[in-house]
């Protein structure tokens, strides 16, 4: 009822005449095909979170932004990172790109998304469904491409953003850009800190020996992280740009020390050390043809940082040898993951309004985990070649066909095709996609084994007998624009064969030495499901006027998976973990320029979710969260943002160890202040044109 009234109000406002033609559909997008298209004419359905939306919403993190502005996402945040779910499939099926290059930071099945500085985002492009033909592994559910801001001012630019919020939340961003002649440099520093919070002091009774109501475990632990990044570019010639960039990242999670053995007594914190380095270039052969080369190296290391004397297991080459003491200040490596990726891509115009994309890729994964992998190390090699043709057929019909050939050292060769079509009928766009996905098991899924002593003892096991996963995705959409209103309806069906998931198995099936040593309560192992499928429909609505914008998105989702139970020797139908049938986002914003020196923006945002389902440990409660944000622009140099999140103070008090619908601590307030100064003018038209073309197209 409330949603219907809200839509009626939008429609009445639209008839008052206080509107202007939106430019949102004129936005250039690149992720769906790897080439530039206007959003309204993109052959592959693409969802965009624009820079204007990002500024108005003022999210503190990428999780906050995606969860608050689109209904397709769910997040379950914990010490290991953020477990992302997109249209029913989790982290390992969603490819996250930064400027077209893969984000590396997997740990425990989650991604550490604090590697992404929200203050440095220009816009976000989201493509749903299998995109393996173009992007390879990890793109069975879809692709999130985070496009960073480009600083094109000639001379010096300095910016600072400081944000403060409830529970000791601190977000700091500093940037320095230099553009002189052919050289450009951008240095970015970000720092994030939170004191953490505790929504409940009760431990889950079924997971502990006693009913504990005074636990010191926090819902979100105190943590600090910082990152320093540098990008250097050189315009060798008007048609050739070279670049080199790199970053270092550090994070520590401070865990409380309590009084209940095996529950909240922690003698080590968690510490992460990341680094990355990349080099590459782009050569524009002419106005339409381009060749790019990129080489990336990325490292993600996860350590225990001991806070008390601890007698722990000693390992040599992955084999237990003896118990070993650690003292306060010592660190112990848990895993060191390194990724090397080299890609060569060309985009060429062909006769009859065709555009051909072709490329080669090489990927090398290296994992060192002395305590968790037999032999202490594991590696994986993958090579691929792909081709894609975009064809404008009979003007209103546009076709995109792609094919990738992938060879993995452990799982052989596989072809993954993709076919998309778009039909333009005036203000109506009809799109359809069929694509296949392919994903080989990761070194962790194959070889990892470790004990997790938290709310009970769990033994997690890899499985060297895993099979590669493959999928069939069918998606369609209808997008209609009338005046200032755009409506999109997009149903989809995604079937994943041999889907890999953690399965609780009988204790008798676990390795005998580990059972004898730890006597675990539960054993969980990576196994292939017989098949799994997700299906649903996404609906989005957007109205934009001169001062007023409003819209919303709704996502209906259902999942189903068939899993063989070895204990009962029967096939069981299960729900994919984290699935919620209904999710929605609503927003309304008002902006007004009172003068050249002051602009005001006000926004109200709602995020709603029904119950989230899990196979073990209970389900997550449904919730509604509402947010008020304000923005104040004072001339070109100063900006203030302030607001209230979770206005109605909702808190999930589910005991520790059980799944939470949301980890919000309740009503919080925030404020941020930005100062930005430029020295000099914009770059010359010649170099600005080259930079625009170089920065808009990704690979």
N, C-alpha and C positions, 0 to 999 in steps of 0.2 A: 504494500500500500504506500509506504513512504517513498519507495523508488518511483512508483507511478506518479505521485504528486510532484516529485522532484523533476521528472521528465516533462510534466505539464508546465511547470514553472519555466523550464528552459524554452519550451515551445512558445509560451506567451511572450517571453523576453525577446525571442527571435523575431516576433512580429512587430515589435515597437520601432524597428528601423535603426536602432543604435548599434549598428554592426558594420563590419567591413570585410572584404573578401580575404580569407585566410591564405597565407602562403605555405601552410604546413605541407600540402601535397606537392609543393615545388621543391621540397628538400631532395638533395641528391643522396642516394643510398648505393652501397657497393657489395654488401655481404651476400645477398642471395645468389648472385652470379659471379662475384669477383670483379665486376665491371660496373661503370657508372650508369645509373638510371635515375630519372625523377621518380620519387616515391610512388606517385600515382600511376606510373608506367612501368614499374619494376615487374618483370615477368614472374618472379617468385614472391609470394606474399611476405612482406617485411613489416615488422612493427618497429616504430622509432620512438625513443624517449629523447626529446629535443633539448637543446641547451636551455631554452626558455623554461621548459618544464622542470629541469634539474635545478635551476636557480630558484624558481618559485617554491618547489617542494623542500629544498635545503636539507636533503638527507645526510646523515652523518656517515653512512657506509654504503657500499654497493648492495649489501643485503637489504638495508633499509629502503634504498631507492627502488630496487626491482620488486620487493615485496609490497611496497606502497603504491606503485604506479602501474602495475599490470597484474592481472589475476591468474596468470599462468604459473606463478612460482610459489614455492613454499620453502622455508628454511628452518632447519633444526640446528641451532648453534650450540657447540660445546667446546671443551678445551682443545680438541684436535682440529677445529676449524668449523666450517659451515657445510652442513649436508644440504645441498641444493636439490630440489626436485622440480622438474619442468614437464608439465603434462603427463605426470605419472612416472617418469623415469628419473633416476638419481644422477649424482655427480659424474660418475664414470661414463655416462651417455650424453653429457652436455659438454660441448667444446667451447671454452672461453678464450677469446682472442683479445689482444690489445693491439690496436692498429693492424689487424690482420695476422698477428703472430701469436702463437700459442702461449697461454699462461701456464707456468709450471709451478706446482706447489702442493701436489697431492701428499696427504699424510693420513693414514688410517681410513682411507676412503672419502675424506673430506678435502675441500680446497680452502686454503688460507686466503680468503678474499681481502684481507687487510693489506695485501700486496698492492691493491688498487687504491690510488689516491682519489677520492671523490671530487676534490677541488680541481683536479686536472682533467676532468672529463668534458669533452665538447658535446657528445651525444652517444646514445647506445642504440645499436641495431640488433634486432632479434629475428632470427629465422627459425621456424619450428619445423620439425620433421627431419628425416634422415638426409644429411648432406655429405655423406661419405665420398660421393663421386668427386666433389671439389675439395673437401677438407680432410678426408681420410678418417682414421680411427677417432673415436670419442664423439662423433657427431650423429649418433643414432636418434637422439631426442631432438637435437637442434643446435644452433650456434648463437652465442652472444658475443657480439663484436663491440668492444669498448673503444671508441675513437677519442683520442686525447686532443686537447687544445693545441693549436699551432700558433706560435707567436711570431708575427711577421713585421713588427715595428722595426724600422731602421734605427740602430743605435742601441740604447740600454732600456730594458724594462725590468722593474722590480715590483714584486707583489708579496703581500703577507695576509694570511687569513688565520685568525685565532678564534676557536669555538670552545665554549664552556657549557656544561650541562649538569644535570643532577647525577648523583653518585660518582662525583669526581671525574666526569667525562670530559676529556680534553682532546681537541683535535687541532693540530698545528700544521699549516702549509706555508712554505716559502718557495718562491721561484725567482730566478734571475735569467733573463734572456738577453743575448747579445747578437746583433746582426750588423756585420761590417763587411761590405763588399760581397765576396763570394762565401764568406764564412758565417755560420749560424751556430749558436750554442744555447742550450737550455739546461739549467741545473735546477733540480726539484728536490726539496726535502719535505718529508712528512713525519709527524709523530702522533701516535694515538695512545691514550691511556684511559683506563677506567678502574675505579675502586672496587667494582663488582657489587653484587647484591645477593641476598638470600630471601627467596620467596617462601621457604618452609624449612623448618629444622627437623622434620619428621622423615625417617628413612622408610623405604618400602618394607612392610613387615615380611612379605614372602621372600625377600632377598637377603635378609639378615637373620642372625641367630636370635636376636632379641628385638622387642619393639622399642625403637630408639626415637625419642622425641626431642632430644637436645643436641642433635648433630651440628657440627660446625661446617659441614659441606655447604658451599654456596651454589646458587643456581648458575651464576656467572662469576668466575674467579677474577680477582684483581689481575690486570695484565698491562703491559707496556710494549709498544713496538715502534720502531723508527725505520725509515728508508731514505737512502740518498741515491739519486739517479742523475745521470748526465747523458745528454744526446748532442752529438757534434755532427754537423752536415757541411759539405763543401760542394759548391756548384762548379764542377770542373768545366762545364760548358753549358750554354743555354739548354741543351738537350740531356745533359748527364749530371746527375746528382749522386754523391757518395755520402755514406753516413757511418757512424760508429756510436754505439751507446752501451751503457752498462749500469749496474746498480748493486748495492749491498743492502741487506735487510737483516734486522735482529728483532727477536720477540721473546719475551719471557712471561710465563703464566705462573703467578704466585699462588700456591695451593695452601689452604689452611691446615693447621696441625691440631687434631682433636684428641679425644680420649677413648674412642671406641675402635679396637683393633679390627683391621680389615674393612672399616667403613670410612672413617674420616681422619685416620692417622696417616699423614703423608710426610715422608722424609726426603722428598725431592720435588723441585719445581720442573716445569717443562720449558725448554729453551730451543729456539729455532735460529739457524744461521743460513741465510740464502744469499746467492750471488748470481749475476747474469752478465753476459757480454755478447754483443751482436755487431756484425759488420755487413754491409751490403750496398746496393746501389740500384739506380733506375736510369734506363737509357730510353728516351723518347725518340723513336725512329722518324716519326712524323706526327701530324696532329692526332692520329688515331692509333698508331702502333707503338707498343712499349715492351721492353724486356726488363725484368727485375731479377735480382739475385740476393738472397738473404742467407746468412749463416748465423745460427744461434747456439749458445752454450748456456745452460741454466743448472743451478745446483740448489737442492733443498735438503738441509741437514736437520735432524731432530735429535735432541739430547735430553738426558736427565741431568739436572743441576742439583746436587745434593745439598740439603739444608741441615742434616743431622747424620751422625754416624750410622751407616747402614751396611749390613752383611748381605750381599747379593750374589747372584750366580756369576761365575767366571766362565767365559767361552773362548775357545780358540778355533777359528775357522768354522764357526757355527756349531761346535760340539761342546757340551758342558764338561768342564774339567774339575772345578773346585769352587768353593765359596770364596768371595773376594770382598774385602772391606773398602767402603768409600767413606770419605770424611767431608765435613762441610766445606764447600768451595770447589769440590771435585765435580767434573762432568763426565758423563758416560754416553757414548754414541749409541743411539738406537737404530737410526737409519740415515743413510746418505744417498739421495737419489740425484742422478745427473742425466741431463738430456742434451744431446747434440742433434740439431736439425738443420739440414741444408736444403734449400728449395730454389729452383730456377723456373721462371714462368714467363710466358710471352702472350701478348694479346694483339691480334692482327685482324684488320678489316679484310673481308672477302667480297667478291661480287654478289649482287642480288641482296644487298642489305644484310649481310652476314657478318658476325664477329666471332672469331675463333680464339679460344684460350687453350693453352697447352702447357704442361709443366712436368718437371721431374722432382722427386723428393727423396731424401734419405734421412732416416731417423735411427739413432742409437741410444738405447736406454741402459743405464748402468746403476746397479743397486748394491750398496754395501750395508749389511746389517749383521754384525758379528753375533748378536744374541738371537736373531730371528730368522736367519736363512741358513739352511744346511750348506756347509762349505764357506759361509760368510759372505758370498757375493753371488750376484746373478746378472745376466745381461740379455739384451734383446735387440735384434736388427730388423728393420723394415725398410723396403724400397718400394717406390710407387711411380707410375707414370699415368697421367690423366689428360683428357681432351674434352673440350666443351664447345658446342656450336650454338650460337644465338641467331635465329632466323626470323625476319619479319615477313610473314607469308600473307599475301593479299591484303596488306596494310592493317586490317583490324585484328588479325590473328598472329600471335607471336609464339614461337616455339623455342625451347631451350633443351638441348639434349647433351648429356655428359656421360663419360665412361672412365672408370679408374681401374687400373690393374695393379694389385697390391701383392707383394711377396714378403712373407715373414719367415724367418729362419726356422721357426719351430712348427709353423702351421701351413706352409705352402703358399699357393697362389690363389687369388680370388678376384673375379670381376664384379664391380658394383656399378650399375647403371642408374641414371636419373633422367626423367623426362617431365618437363613442365610446359604448360600452355597458358596463354592469356588471351582473352577475347575482349576487345574494347567496343562497347556499344554506347556511344555518347558518354554520359556520366556514370555508366555502369561498367565495372571491371569484373569479369569472371575468370578465376584462376583455378588450375588443377595441377596436382603433382603426384607422380609415382616415383618412388626411389627405393633403392636397397641400401642397407647399411651393413658394415662388416667391422667386427672388433675382436681382436685376439686377446687372450688373457694377459694381464699385466704380470711382471715378475713377482709382485706381491701376492697376487691371487694364486700363482703357481707354487711359490716357495715359502711364503711367510708362515711362521708358527710362533705364537707368543701367549703368555699368561697375562690376563687382566684381572687384578685383584681390586675390584671396586663394587661394593654392594653384592658381594659374593665372588667366587672364583670362576672365571671363564677361561677356557682353553680355545684359542682361535687357530685354525689350521688352514694352510694352503692346500692345493690339490694339483699335483702334476698330471693328473688324468683329465683335466678340463678340456673341453672342446671350444673352438672359436664360436663367437656369436654372430648371427646375421639376422637382418630384419627386412620386412616389407612395409613401406609406409605409403598410405593413400591420404591425400589431403585436398581440400577444395575450399574456395572462398568466393563470396560475392560482396563486392564493395560498391556502395552507391553514395554519391555526393550530390546534394541538392542545396544550393545556396551555401550556407555556412555550416551545414550539418553533414557529417560523414558517418555512415553505418557499415560495419563489416560483420559478416557471419561466416565462420570458418570451421566446418566439421573435419574430423580426422580419425584415422584408424592406423595403429602402429602395432605390428605383430613381430615379436622378437623370439627367434628360435634359439634354444640352448642358452637362455639368459643366465648369467652368473649371479648368484646371490649367496649370502650366508645362510646356512641351514643348520638347525639344531639336530645333532645326530646322537645315537646311543653311545654311552660312555665306552662300551666294549669295542667300538670301532676306532677309537683313538689309539695312538701309539702307546704301547705298554709302559715304556720307560717314563713318559710324561704323566701317565695316569698314576703310576706308583709314586712318583715324586711329589705330585701336587694334589692328587685325589680331587680333581675338579668337580664342581657341582654341575656345570654345564659344558658341553663341547659343541663348538660351532665351526663348520667347515664350509669353504667355498665349493659350491656344486652347481652343475648345470640344471636348470629347470627343463622340463620337457618342452614347454612353450609358454609364452606370456604375451599378453596383449593389453594395450591401452587404447581407449577410444573416448571421444567426447566432442564438444563443440565450444568454441570461443566466440564471444560476441563483444564487439567494441562499438562505442558511440562517442562522437566528439563534435562539440559545437564551439565555434570560435567567432567572437565578435571583436569590435574595436577595443573594448575595455573588459569584456566578460567572456570567460571560457568555462565550459562545463563538459563533463563526460563521465564515462565509466566503462568498465569491462567486467564480463561475467564468464566464468569457465565451469562447464560441467565435465566431470571426469569419471570414468569407471575403469577398473583394471581387473584382470583375471589371469591366473597362472596355474598351470598343472605341475605338481611336484610329486615325485615318487617317494613315499615314506618307506625307508628300508626296514624299520622296526615292525610295521604292520603289513608290509609288502602290498600296499594299496596305493592307487593314485589319488592324490588329494588336490582339491581346488582351493587356492589361497589368494589373498589380496596382496598386492605389492605394497611393501611397507611405506607408510607416509601418505597414502592416498586419501584425499578429501573429495567427496562428491561435488561440493559446491564451494566456489570462491568468487569474490567480487571486490571491485575497487570503484569508488565514487569520488568525484572531485568537482569543485567549483571555485574559480578564481576571479578576482577583480583587480585590474591594474589601471592606474591613472597617472598621467604626467601633469603635476600641478605647475611646474615651471621647468626651465632647463636645469635647474639645480636641485629639484626634488621630485622623485617618482615613488609612488606607494603601490605595494602589491599585497593582497590578502587572499589566502587560500584555505579551504576546508577540505579535508581528505578522509575517506573512510576505507577501512580494510576489513573484510568479513570472510570467515571461513567456517564451514561445518566441521564435524568431527573428523579427525585423522585416524586411519586404521593401521594397526600393527599386528604382526603375527604373534609376538610375545610381549609381555610386560604391560599390557593394557593399551588403550587408545588415547589419543590426544583430544582434549576438549575443544569444541568450537568456540569462536570468539568474535567480537567486534571491537575494533580499535579506531578511534577518531583523532584527528590531528588538526590543529590550527597553526598556520604559519603566516608570518608577515615579513615583507622585505622593504627596505628603505634605501634608495639610491640617492646619494648626495653628490651631484655633479659627476664628473667622469672618474674620480679618484677614490671615493669612499662608498662603502656599502655595509648596511647593518641588516642582519637577519635574526629574527627572534620568534619563538613559538612555544606551544604546549603540545606534547605528544601524549596519547592515551588520555584524552580529556576526561573520560568517565572512570578512570582509575581501575581498570580491570586487571586482576592478577590471578594467575593459575597457581593454586596451592597444592597441586599434586605432589605426593611424597617423592623424595629423591629416588632415582633408580627406575622410575616409571616415565613413560613418554609424556612430554608436555606439549600442549597445543601451541603455546607461545611462552617465551621466557621473559616477557616484559615485566619490569618491576612495579608497574603502576604508572601513575601520572608523573611525567617528567617535564622539565622546562629546559630551554637551550637559548643561547644567543651567540652570534658570531659577528666579527667585524673584519672587513677586508679593506686593505689599503693597496692601491695600484698606481704606479707612476710610470710614464713613458717619456723617454727622451728621444726626440727626433720624429720623423715622419714615417708613414707607411713605406714599404719597399717599393721600388720602381715597378711599373706595370710589367716590364719584361720578366723580372724575377718573381713578382707576385703571381703571374700567370703560370710559370713553371712550378712554383711551390704549390699552388692550388691543385694542379693536375697530379703532382707527386703525392700530395697528402690525402687526396680524396679517394684514389684507387688503392685497394689493398690486395694482398694475395692470401 
